[in-house]
Amino acid sequence: AFYIPPEQFAAPFALTGGEAGHCAKVLRKRPGERVRAFDGTGRHGLFRIETVGRDRVELVPESLEESPLPARRLHVAAGFSRSSRRDFFLEKAVELGAAGIVFWQAERTQGKMPGDPKEAWTAGLIAAAKQCGAARLPTLACLPGGVAGLAQAGQAYPRRFLLWEDPAVSRPLTPADLTADGDTLCVVGPEGGFSDAEAATLTTAGFVPVTLGPRVLRWETAALAVLALGLTAEAR
Ligand code: SAM
């Protein structure tokens, strides 16, 4: 499927550059044929090809649909990471149906989180959605204010979990935790884990500490395991 930005969806649209080349040279599409496109907000459908040029393919919307917002929406707040694991996580989070991804600046985050998500991160989400056929991209944000900002923003989510491997404070996370309709937020610490003060702030703010078992997982493994558990819950 081709990606068309939401503000240009549902109107004639020209693929250019690599997208046009892919359509014309790789897929060998001709005028009158149809291609699928999506806008990342849930809208998708068939577009008729009007003209095919070397660097430009003109499309006209034909039959468009809107995927309903899923009843259960799982969001992950991950301690910001500068490593390539972040890009891996973003790709897999789209495949596993994350509704939202928030990065937060934890005390033990190495380096400074940017104020806004980088364009390259959104491009990664779009590429993943093309590959797996998702019409809706997860929302993506860099949350200001460290753990206090996260504790405050978390109040908008009816269910809040803190992924914490310590069995002395956490109970096991189960699929049943993820079956309720509405928004659920799961917080994952950075590579170095939460500080005691961060964990205290979040539990005081109503985040329930939960564990995925005795092994200490990398942050992206923990986050993706939660999303996979959410898929299991969804399939029931
Ligand atoms: N060295 C850190 C420590 O000892 O606190 C380990 C941090 S771990 C690499 C990164 C994050 O992944 C943790 O803060 C936690 O949110 C999550 N995590 C890792 N293993 C987990 C487990 N077994 N259960 C729940 N969360 C886990």
Residues whose N, C-alpha, C, O or C-beta is under 5 A from the ligand:
A	BS01	SAM	L163 W164 E165 V187 V188 G189 P190 E191 G192 G193 F194 V210 T211 L212 G213 P214 R215 V216 L217 R218 W219 A222
